[in-house]
Amino acid sequence: MDINQSFWDWTWATIAPERISSYAANFDTAEDAVVAFLRERKVKTVCDAGCGCGVYSLKLARCGFAVSGFDIAEDAVLLTQKLLSENGFSARDFKRADVLATGYPSKRFDAVVARDVIDHMPMKQGMDAVRELLRIVRPGGCVLLTLDATDSEYESEPHETSIDGDYLFNGGKWDGMTFHPYSASEIEKLADGSKYKILPSNENGFTVALDAGE
């Protein structure tokens, strides 16, 4: 188990389920850039990659998409299943898996959404993860990524910076976490030849749509 997985296992194991329910109740349910793009592409099946506590999975389900998902942390999957079940949605298609090896058959989904996932991996692993997510999307489908920008909190927490620009946190509240603040030029590298577009968004960072091709 690498230290990054240890961080997420610890993070989700320490969060109380009632806190997630409260967060979900106050989560913005308005259509955002990701949902708008999925509707434009007439998407039906969506995989929420790195689903975390499941709040965005719940939003996708409420918007009418058939949602599956996974997370590297088993406790995150359990929180997602509980949240979806409490709100009347099926949670049977959620599992523990690694974004580098999802275990899904090729061309399984119309779209994959990975919110704040790829930027919490070393960039080289992020490139491998994007290839895996494109693999599980049908021809003509898409992969949507949200990538945070750095801010004062990221900069102030103790970390080292790798030669690739990865922030490796080695103390404080994020001890063991990895973060990579992507630039526009690095997104092209991340896409690795796939067609992509940066969507207009209110997020602090980038929302990127990758085309799975034909």
PEFEN-V946925 format. One record per pair of residues at least 4 apart in sequence whose ideal C-beta (glycine too) atoms are under 7 Angstrom apart, sorted by the first residue. I is the first residue (numbers start at 1). J is the second residue. D is the distance in whole Angstrom. If there is no record, write none. Layout:
# PEFEN-V946925
I|J|D, I|J|D
This chain:
# PEFEN-V946925
1|5|5, 1|6|6, 3|7|7, 3|176|5, 4|8|7, 4|121|7, 4|176|7, 4|178|5, 5|9|6, 5|72|6, 6|10|6, 6|176|6, 7|11|6, 7|176|4, 7|177|5, 8|12|6, 8|72|6, 8|73|5, 9|13|6, 9|73|5, 10|14|6, 12|73|4, 12|75|4, 12|76|4, 12|79|7, 13|75|5, 15|19|6, 15|20|7, 15|53|7, 17|21|7, 17|79|6, 17|82|6, 18|22|6, 19|23|6, 20|24|6, 20|53|5, 20|79|5, 20|83|6, 21|25|6, 21|83|7, 22|26|7, 23|27|6, 23|55|6, 24|55|5, 24|58|6, 24|83|6, 27|55|5, 27|59|7, 29|59|6, 29|62|6, 31|35|5, 31|36|6, 32|36|7, 33|37|6, 33|199|5, 33|200|6, 33|201|4, 33|207|5, 34|38|6, 34|113|6, 34|144|5, 34|207|6, 35|39|6, 35|63|5, 36|40|6, 37|41|6, 37|144|6, 37|199|6, 37|209|6, 38|43|4, 38|46|7, 38|65|7, 38|111|6, 41|111|7, 41|142|6, 43|65|7, 43|110|4, 43|111|5, 44|65|7, 44|66|6, 44|110|5, 45|66|5, 45|109|5, 45|110|5, 46|60|6, 46|65|5, 46|67|5, 46|109|6, 46|110|7, 46|111|5, 46|113|6, 47|68|5, 47|69|6, 47|109|5, 47|112|5, 47|136|7, 48|56|6, 48|57|5, 48|60|7, 48|67|6, 48|69|4, 48|113|6, 49|69|7, 49|70|7, 49|99|6, 49|112|5, 49|113|7, 49|114|4, 49|117|6, 49|133|6, 50|71|6, 50|99|6, 50|114|6, 50|117|3, 51|57|5, 51|69|4, 51|70|6, 51|71|5, 51|76|7, 51|80|5, 51|94|7, 52|71|6, 52|76|5, 53|76|6, 53|79|5, 53|80|6, 53|83|7, 54|58|6, 54|79|6, 54|80|3, 54|83|4, 54|84|6, 55|59|7, 55|83|7, 56|60|6, 56|115|6, 57|61|6, 57|67|5, 57|69|5, 57|80|6, 57|84|6, 58|62|6, 58|83|6, 58|84|6, 58|87|6, 58|89|7, 59|63|6, 60|65|5, 60|67|5, 61|65|7, 61|67|5, 61|84|7, 61|89|4, 68|93|4, 68|94|7, 69|80|7, 69|94|5, 70|94|7, 70|95|5, 70|96|7, 70|97|4, 70|102|6, 71|76|4, 71|77|5, 71|96|7, 72|98|6, 72|99|7, 74|78|7, 74|96|5, 75|79|6, 76|80|6, 77|81|6, 77|94|5, 77|95|6, 77|96|5, 78|82|6, 79|83|6, 80|84|6, 80|91|7, 80|94|5, 81|85|6, 81|91|4, 81|94|6, 82|86|6, 83|87|7, 84|89|4, 84|90|7, 84|91|4, 85|91|5, 97|102|5, 97|103|5, 99|117|6, 99|129|4, 99|132|7, 100|125|7, 100|128|6, 100|129|6, 100|132|6, 101|132|7, 102|132|6, 102|136|6, 104|108|5, 104|136|4, 106|135|5, 106|136|6, 107|137|7, 107|138|4, 107|139|7, 108|136|5, 109|136|6, 109|137|6, 109|138|7, 109|141|7, 110|138|6, 110|141|5, 111|137|6, 111|141|5, 111|142|5, 111|144|7, 112|133|5, 112|136|6, 112|137|6, 112|143|5, 113|144|5, 114|118|6, 114|133|6, 114|145|5, 115|146|5, 116|120|6, 116|146|6, 116|148|6, 118|126|4, 118|129|6, 118|130|6, 118|145|5, 118|147|7, 119|147|5, 119|148|5, 119|179|6, 119|180|5, 119|182|6, 120|177|7, 120|178|6, 120|179|6, 121|125|4, 121|126|5, 121|129|6, 121|178|6, 122|126|7, 122|162|7, 122|164|7, 122|166|5, 122|178|6, 122|180|7, 123|127|7, 123|164|5, 123|165|7, 123|166|6, 123|180|5, 124|164|7, 125|129|6, 126|130|7, 126|180|6, 126|190|6, 127|131|7, 127|190|6, 127|192|6, 128|132|7, 129|133|6, 130|134|6, 130|143|7, 130|190|6, 130|192|7, 130|210|7, 131|135|6, 131|192|7, 133|137|7, 133|143|5, 134|143|6, 134|194|6, 134|210|7, 134|212|5, 137|141|4, 137|142|7, 137|143|6, 137|212|4, 138|212|7, 139|212|6, 139|213|6, 139|214|5, 140|212|7, 140|214|6, 141|212|4, 142|209|6, 142|210|6, 142|211|6, 142|212|6, 143|210|4, 143|212|7, 144|207|7, 144|209|5, 145|208|5, 146|203|6, 146|205|7, 146|207|5, 147|182|5, 147|205|5, 147|206|5, 147|208|7, 148|204|6, 148|205|4, 149|181|6, 149|204|5, 149|205|4, 150|154|5, 150|155|6, 150|181|4, 151|204|7, 152|156|6, 153|157|7, 154|167|7, 154|179|6, 157|169|6, 157|172|5, 157|173|7, 157|174|5, 158|169|7, 158|170|6, 158|171|4, 158|172|5, 159|167|5, 159|168|6, 159|169|4, 159|170|6, 160|168|5, 160|170|6, 161|165|6, 161|166|7, 161|167|6, 162|166|4, 162|168|6, 165|180|6, 166|178|6, 166|180|5, 167|178|7, 167|179|4, 167|180|7, 168|178|6, 169|174|4, 169|175|6, 169|176|7, 169|177|5, 170|175|6, 171|175|5, 182|186|5, 182|187|6, 182|190|7, 182|206|6, 186|190|6, 187|191|6, 187|206|6, 187|208|6, 191|196|5, 191|210|6, 194|210|5, 194|211|6, 194|213|7, 195|211|4, 196|208|6, 196|209|6, 196|210|5, 196|211|7, 197|209|5, 198|206|6, 198|207|7, 198|208|6, 199|207|4, 199|209|6, 201|207|4, 203|207|6
